[in-house]
């Protein structure tokens, strides 16, 4: 994190992608240590299941939180977080992949399919008050072959909040 900061990053996102699948909380010590080293917005995700988890992360240096698995299991969590902390604190992490001609949500770091249409979920989440969408194409993730531009374009037509693209970047021209 310190290296990214010193090289000019203007925001960092730390996603503990195995926290949900391991049924554990995000490592607070890592969040606290990172916040002590960098002085740019820090978004933290993974293992967040409650308003109390959000409060704990914010008190330990996070500026925003990112949720995925817990929000799919209980969409009301979005409203609860927004009601207590505001939309600007909440990033909805969306891990989606192509399934039978549509984009489907996955959970647990992309390892479990939900059967839920990603476009419907994003529209609903925007209505519930999320402040941003972090979109990760599970098909492009790790390929370094470029972003999934079709998925990004489709999400842009339904999302009413800022959209962060993730998954697939491998060279400067991808950005």
Secondary structure, DSSP 8 states (H G I E B T S, - for coil): -HHHHHTT-SEEEEE-TTTTTTT----HHHHHHHHHH--SEEEEESS--SHHHHHHHHHTT-SEEEESHHHHH-THHHHHHHHHH-GGGEEEEEEEEEETTEEEEEETTTTEEEEEEHHHHHHHHHHHT-SEEEEEETTTTTT-S---HHHHHHHHHH--SEEEEES---SGGG-
